[in-house]
Amino acid sequence: MEKKRILVVDDEENLCEILKFNLEKAGYEVDTALSAEDALSMDLTVYCLIILDIMMGDISGFQMVGVIKKNKLIASIPIIFCTARGAEDDIVCGLNLGADDYIAKPFSIKEVLARIEAVLRRSNCNSDVYEQEDESLRYDKLKLDMVSKKVFVEDTDISLTKKEFEILFLLMHKPGRVFSREELLKTVWSDEVFVTDRTVDVHITRLRKKITPYDRNIVARLGYGYCFEV
């Protein structure tokens, strides 16, 4: 199972490095950003959790949360405020904006780790996407059922191979998120050694033909990979 990926956003570089070191030591994959502006320029869909300061540059942590919650692709990402602003009004404001937790500085690393684990237990990132057996995905009249492992187009059962099904699930699970060929190979063909990028292209081509008219929703981003556009 892939490591859970966390983004730390704080204008204190030393604090970012301290959190990065300790979180990676605890088994997470960690990226950092020194401002909300930098963070918002990144692909946030890859993160299971964002740890966020409030007082930063031109865009505050509160404002950044507002931007995130308005974007349906990233609105569900759990957020923990980690800030020197520990007044009751600040805490209430942060939680009302949609944050999942609020930690006042100074803090202990043990506390941060415990809070992270608690938040992730409550979130969809707690388990690998292929373990979410009760999940069904739907776009218009295209439905992917994880229980029966079937795909339907306008109630017609579409016969997909296991690889085609897994590719479609991965793309539909995070619409708008571009997956590189390397990521698709790593996830869908994780146990196979002799597989090339061309394998991904061939499976995508076959998948598109089978799910017409929704083939146009699987979009190739030249030089990057594939995504499911809605």
C-alpha positions in Angstrom: 0.0 0.0 0.0 1.3 3.5 -0.9 2.3 5.8 1.9 -0.2 8.5 2.8 0.9 11.8 1.4 0.7 15.0 3.6 1.3 18.6 2.6 2.7 21.0 5.3 2.0 24.7 4.6 3.8 27.2 6.8 6.0 30.2 6.2 8.5 29.1 8.9 10.9 27.0 6.9 12.5 25.4 10.0 9.1 24.3 11.3 8.3 22.8 7.9 11.5 20.8 8.0 10.9 19.6 11.5 7.4 18.4 10.7 8.7 16.8 7.4 11.4 14.9 9.2 9.2 13.6 12.0 6.2 12.7 9.7 8.5 10.9 7.3 10.0 9.0 10.2 6.5 8.0 11.1 5.9 6.6 7.7 4.2 9.4 5.8 5.3 11.0 2.5 5.6 14.7 3.0 5.8 17.8 0.9 6.1 21.4 2.1 5.1 24.8 0.9 6.2 28.2 2.4 3.0 30.0 1.5 -0.6 29.5 0.6 0.1 30.8 -2.9 2.7 28.1 -3.4 0.4 25.4 -2.1 -2.5 26.4 -4.3 -0.2 26.2 -7.3 0.4 22.5 -6.6 -1.7 19.5 -7.5 -3.5 19.1 -4.1 -5.5 16.1 -5.2 -2.6 13.8 -4.4 -2.7 14.6 -0.6 -4.6 12.7 2.1 -4.1 15.6 4.6 -3.0 19.3 4.7 -1.4 20.8 7.8 -1.9 24.5 7.5 -0.7 27.7 9.3 -3.0 30.7 9.4 -0.7 33.8 9.4 1.1 33.7 6.0 1.8 36.2 3.3 -1.0 37.6 1.1 -3.2 34.6 1.5 -4.0 33.5 5.0 -4.7 29.9 6.0 -8.3 30.8 6.5 -8.5 32.1 3.0 -6.8 29.0 1.6 -9.4 26.8 3.2 -12.1 28.9 1.6 -10.5 28.3 -1.8 -10.1 24.5 -1.1 -13.7 24.0 0.0 -15.1 25.7 -3.1 -13.2 23.2 -5.4 -15.1 19.9 -5.6 -11.9 18.0 -6.6 -10.2 18.8 -3.3 -12.9 19.9 -0.9 -12.9 16.6 0.9 -9.2 16.7 1.8 -8.8 16.8 5.6 -7.2 19.9 7.0 -5.5 20.5 10.4 -4.7 24.1 11.4 -1.4 24.3 13.2 -0.9 27.9 14.3 0.2 30.3 16.9 -3.3 31.8 17.0 -4.8 29.8 19.8 -7.7 32.1 20.9 -11.1 30.5 21.2 -12.5 32.7 18.5 -9.8 31.6 16.1 -10.3 27.9 16.9 -14.1 28.3 16.3 -13.5 30.2 13.1 -11.1 27.5 11.8 -13.4 24.6 12.6 -16.5 26.5 11.1 -14.6 26.9 7.9 -14.3 23.2 7.6 -11.0 22.2 9.2 -11.0 18.8 10.8 -8.8 19.8 13.8 -6.9 22.7 15.2 -3.5 22.6 17.0 -2.1 25.7 18.8 1.7 26.3 18.8 3.8 25.4 20.6 3.0 21.7 20.2 4.6 18.3 20.7 5.3 16.0 17.8 3.5 13.2 19.6 0.4 15.4 19.7 0.6 16.2 16.0 1.1 12.6 15.1 -1.9 11.5 17.3 -4.1 14.2 15.8 -3.1 13.2 12.3 -3.9 9.5 12.9 -7.3 10.4 14.4 -8.2 12.6 11.4 -7.0 10.0 8.9 -9.0 7.3 10.6 -12.2 9.3 9.9 -11.3 10.1 6.3 -11.5 8.2 3.0 -7.7 8.2 2.8 -7.5 5.8 5.6 -7.6 2.8 3.2 -6.3 2.1 -0.2 -8.9 2.9 -2.9 -9.1 -0.7 -4.0 -10.2 -1.8 -0.6 -13.3 0.4 -0.6 -15.5 -2.5 -1.6 -18.8 -0.7 -0.8 -18.1 2.2 -3.2 -19.9 2.9 -6.4 -18.9 5.7 -8.8 -21.2 7.3 -11.2 -21.0 10.0 -13.9 -24.2 10.7 -15.8 -25.3 7.2 -17.1 -21.8 5.6 -16.5 -21.7 3.6 -13.3 -18.9 1.6 -11.8 -19.9 -0.8 -9.0 -17.1 -1.9 -6.7 -19.2 -4.6 -5.1 -20.1 -6.5 -8.3 -17.0 -5.3 -10.1 -19.2 -4.3 -13.0 -19.5 -1.2 -15.2 -22.8 -0.1 -16.7 -23.5 2.4 -19.5 -27.2 3.3 -19.6 -27.9 0.1 -17.5 -26.1 -2.1 -20.0 -23.5 -4.3 -18.4 -20.1 -3.6 -20.1 -17.6 -6.3 -20.2 -14.2 -5.0 -19.0 -11.0 -6.9 -18.2 -9.7 -6.6 -14.6 -7.0 -4.1 -15.7 -9.5 -2.0 -17.7 -11.8 -1.9 -14.6 -9.0 -0.8 -12.3 -7.9 1.9 -14.7 -11.4 3.3 -15.0 -11.9 3.2 -11.2 -8.6 5.0 -10.6 -9.5 7.8 -13.1 -13.1 8.2 -12.0 -12.2 8.1 -8.3 -10.4 11.4 -8.7 -11.9 13.2 -11.6 -9.7 15.9 -13.1 -6.6 14.5 -11.5 -3.9 13.6 -14.1 -2.3 10.2 -13.6 1.0 9.6 -15.3 1.6 6.4 -17.2 4.2 5.5 -14.4 1.5 6.0 -11.7 -0.9 3.8 -13.6 1.7 1.1 -14.1 2.7 1.2 -10.5 -0.9 0.9 -9.3 -2.6 -1.4 -11.8 0.4 -3.5 -12.8 2.2 -3.4 -9.4 3.1 -7.1 -9.4 4.3 -7.4 -13.0 7.8 -6.7 -14.1 7.9 -6.5 -17.9 5.3 -3.9 -18.6 5.9 -0.7 -20.7 4.2 2.6 -21.1 2.7 1.4 -24.3 0.7 -1.1 -22.3 -1.2 1.7 -20.6 -2.0 3.3 -24.0 -3.3 0.1 -25.4 -5.6 -0.6 -22.4 -6.9 3.0 -22.5 -7.7 2.7 -26.2 -9.7 -0.5 -25.5 -11.4 1.0 -22.5 -12.5 4.0 -24.4 -14.1 1.9 -27.2 -16.1 -0.1 -24.6 -17.6 2.9 -22.7 -18.7 5.0 -25.6 -20.0 7.8 -25.4 -18.0 8.4 -22.3 -14.8 7.7 -24.1 -14.4 11.4 -24.5 -14.2 11.8 -20.7 -10.9 10.0 -20.6 -8.6 12.7 -21.7 -4.9 12.4 -22.6 -2.7 15.3 -21.3 0.3 15.4 -23.7 3.5 14.7 -21.8 1.7 14.1 -18.5 -0.8 11.2 -18.7 -4.6 10.6 -18.5 -7.5 12.0 -16.5 -11.3 11.6 -16.3 -12.9 15.0 -17.1 -16.4 15.8 -15.9 
